């Protein structure tokens, strides 16, 4: 595989950039796509080819995919909120998936590792498992997009006869963040004491480097048209996460988030949503998110991934400790993605 081109879409993103680095460490010939070719900081010192492409632009993908054997389809819109979520999140992610597979087929790509999400899993039976089917809750446009893009990727893999493996990461945190991802932003909020209340929503932390390694192993030995969860088995509560941070950095004097009744959180979320319509900024809390995840333990059955991909992730607590250290000491507010 050392003479084959491995391409990573969204190569300047959190997972994408870590994956580029991992592939280079394994002597791969790497090409990455970015939307803004002028922002080169994420690739400083890396011996890889960077090209301009966008998953919503078929012509740019066709040009980028020339000569590619192995494709890591990482790029997507990861947003929980937008002014027009149907168009900005759902439609973009579905059309992007269609474009990626159409152009991969035209360009003769042999293998695709498609980055889906635990958002596409059915949480009515825990621990969540790929065999339980898809998420039936349709209240969030991002979750809808990952659910339906996951299905579409499998349909297109069948149609075009392209070996395709789907990976489903949970909340990725940790190093090589050239911009704060959604999950790293939450870790940063914990450090800054910006979590005053416990929203009752649990997190399943996973080190982004373990996800990158899982993606690489999926390409090497994943079964065609199979889905693999890349997470830790057990969740971590917001209170536990703040406690870990406070023990690591007692000088920050972080306060334990107070438990608040759901009805009160619901009322606050409604006010925040109303305010966001005026300001255009994402509300910190949304009612449908509380409906979906309040009190839900986000635990996952990763036995299939462990068995078939030799997946051995860093424990959730250690992943959080490492992310806290990185964001506090090394990140320094870089915003170059």
Long-range contacts (C-beta under 8 A, 24 or more apart in sequence): 1-28, 1-69, 1-70, 2-27, 2-28, 2-29, 3-29, 4-28, 4-29, 4-69, 4-70, 5-29, 5-30, 5-31, 5-67, 5-68, 5-69, 5-70, 6-30, 6-31, 6-68, 6-69, 6-70, 6-71, 6-72, 6-219, 7-31, 7-32, 7-33, 7-64, 7-65, 7-68, 7-70, 7-71, 7-72, 8-32, 8-33, 8-72, 8-74, 9-33, 9-53, 9-55, 9-71, 9-72, 9-73, 9-74, 9-75, 9-100, 10-34, 10-74, 10-75, 10-76, 11-42, 11-43, 11-48, 11-50, 11-74, 12-39, 12-42, 12-43, 12-178, 12-337, 13-74, 13-75, 13-179, 13-181, 13-337, 14-172, 14-176, 14-177, 14-178, 14-179, 14-181, 14-184, 14-208, 15-74, 15-115, 15-169, 15-172, 15-208, 15-211, 15-212, 15-215, 16-72, 16-74, 16-75, 17-42, 17-43, 17-176, 17-178, 18-175, 18-176, 18-208, 18-209, 18-211, 18-212, 19-72, 19-74, 19-212, 19-215, 19-216, 20-46, 20-48, 21-46, 21-176, 21-212, 22-209, 22-212, 22-213, 22-216, 23-216, 24-48, 26-216, 31-64, 31-68, 33-60, 33-61, 33-64, 33-75, 39-336, 39-337, 41-178, 41-334, 41-336, 42-176, 42-178, 42-336, 42-337, 55-92, 55-95, 55-96, 55-97, 55-99, 55-100, 56-92, 56-95, 56-96, 56-99, 57-99, 58-99, 58-102, 58-103, 61-99, 61-100, 61-103, 62-103, 62-106, 62-107, 65-103, 65-104, 65-106, 65-107, 65-109, 66-107, 67-107, 68-104, 68-107, 68-109, 69-109, 69-110, 69-111, 70-109, 70-110, 70-111, 70-112, 70-113, 70-219, 71-100, 71-104, 71-109, 71-111, 71-112, 71-113, 72-112, 72-113, 72-115, 72-215, 72-219, 73-97, 73-100, 73-112, 73-113, 73-114, 73-115, 73-153, 74-115, 74-215, 76-115, 76-145, 76-146, 76-149, 77-142, 77-145, 78-142, 78-181, 78-182, 79-142, 79-182, 79-282, 80-140, 80-142, 80-182, 80-282, 80-286, 80-289, 81-276, 81-282, 81-283, 81-286, 82-141, 83-280, 85-141, 85-142, 86-141, 89-141, 89-142, 89-145, 90-141, 90-142, 90-144, 90-145, 90-148, 92-145, 93-145, 93-146, 93-149, 94-145, 94-148, 94-149, 94-152, 96-149, 97-149, 97-152, 97-153, 97-156, 98-152, 98-156, 101-153, 101-156, 101-157, 101-159, 101-160, 101-162, 102-156, 104-160, 104-162, 105-156, 105-160, 105-162, 109-162, 110-162, 110-163, 111-162, 111-163, 111-164, 111-165, 111-219, 112-153, 112-157, 112-162, 112-163, 112-164, 112-165, 113-164, 113-165, 113-166, 113-167, 113-215, 113-218, 113-219, 113-222, 114-150, 114-153, 114-164, 114-165, 114-166, 114-167, 115-166, 115-167, 115-169, 115-215, 116-146, 116-149, 116-150, 116-153, 116-166, 116-167, 116-168, 116-227, 117-146, 117-150, 117-168, 117-169, 118-168, 118-169, 118-170, 118-204, 118-229, 118-231, 118-298, 118-300, 119-143, 119-146, 119-147, 120-146, 120-147, 120-149, 120-150, 120-168, 121-168, 121-229, 121-300, 123-292, 123-296, 123-298, 126-297, 126-299, 127-233, 127-299, 127-300, 127-301, 128-229, 128-298, 128-299, 128-300, 128-301, 129-229, 129-300, 129-301, 130-168, 130-226, 130-227, 130-228, 130-229, 130-304, 137-292, 139-288, 139-291, 139-292, 140-288, 140-289, 140-292, 143-292, 150-227, 154-225, 157-224, 157-225, 158-225, 163-224, 164-224, 164-225, 165-218, 165-219, 165-222, 165-223, 165-224, 165-225, 165-226, 165-228, 166-225, 166-226, 166-227, 166-228, 167-211, 167-214, 167-215, 167-218, 167-227, 167-228, 167-230, 168-227, 168-228, 168-229, 168-230, 168-231, 169-206, 169-211, 169-214, 169-230, 169-231, 170-203, 170-204, 170-205, 170-206, 170-229, 170-230, 170-231, 170-232, 170-298, 170-300, 171-203, 171-204, 171-205, 171-206, 172-206, 172-207, 172-208, 172-211, 173-205, 173-206, 173-207, 173-208, 173-319, 173-320, 173-323, 174-207, 174-208, 174-209, 174-319, 174-322, 174-323, 174-326, 175-208, 175-209, 175-322, 175-323, 175-326, 175-330, 176-208, 176-209, 177-326, 177-327, 177-331, 177-334, 178-334, 178-335, 178-336, 178-337, 179-334, 179-335, 179-336, 179-337, 180-335, 184-323, 184-327, 187-241, 187-320, 187-323, 187-324, 187-327, 188-327, 190-241, 190-242, 190-245, 190-254, 190-324, 191-245, 191-249, 191-252, 191-324, 191-327, 191-328, 193-252, 193-253, 193-254, 193-255, 195-238, 195-242, 195-257, 196-255, 196-257, 196-258, 197-257, 197-258, 197-259, 197-260, 197-265, 198-237, 198-238, 198-239, 198-257, 198-258, 198-259, 198-260, 199-238, 199-260, 199-265, 199-285, 199-290, 199-294, 200-259, 200-262, 200-265, 200-290, 200-293, 200-294, 200-295, 201-238, 201-289, 201-290, 201-293, 201-294, 201-296, 202-235, 202-236, 202-237, 202-238, 202-293, 202-296, 202-297, 202-298, 203-235, 203-236, 203-237, 203-238, 203-241, 203-298, 204-231, 204-232, 204-234, 204-235, 204-236, 204-298, 204-299, 204-300, 204-316, 205-232, 205-236, 205-241, 205-316, 205-319, 205-320, 205-323, 206-230, 206-231, 206-232, 206-313, 206-316, 206-319, 207-313, 207-314, 207-318, 207-319, 207-322, 207-323, 210-311, 210-313, 210-314, 210-319, 213-311, 214-305, 214-309, 214-311, 214-313, 217-309, 217-310, 217-311, 218-309, 221-308, 221-309, 222-308, 222-309, 223-308, 226-308, 228-304, 228-305, 228-308, 228-309, 228-311, 229-300, 229-301, 229-302, 229-304, 229-305, 230-302, 230-305, 230-311, 230-313, 231-300, 231-302, 231-313, 232-300, 232-302, 232-313, 232-315, 232-316, 232-319, 233-299, 233-300, 233-301, 233-302, 234-299, 234-316, 235-297, 235-298, 235-299, 235-316, 236-316, 236-317, 236-320, 241-320, 244-317, 244-320, 244-321, 244-324, 245-320, 245-324, 248-321, 248-324, 248-325, 249-324, 249-328, 262-290, 262-294, 262-295, 265-290, 265-294, 266-290
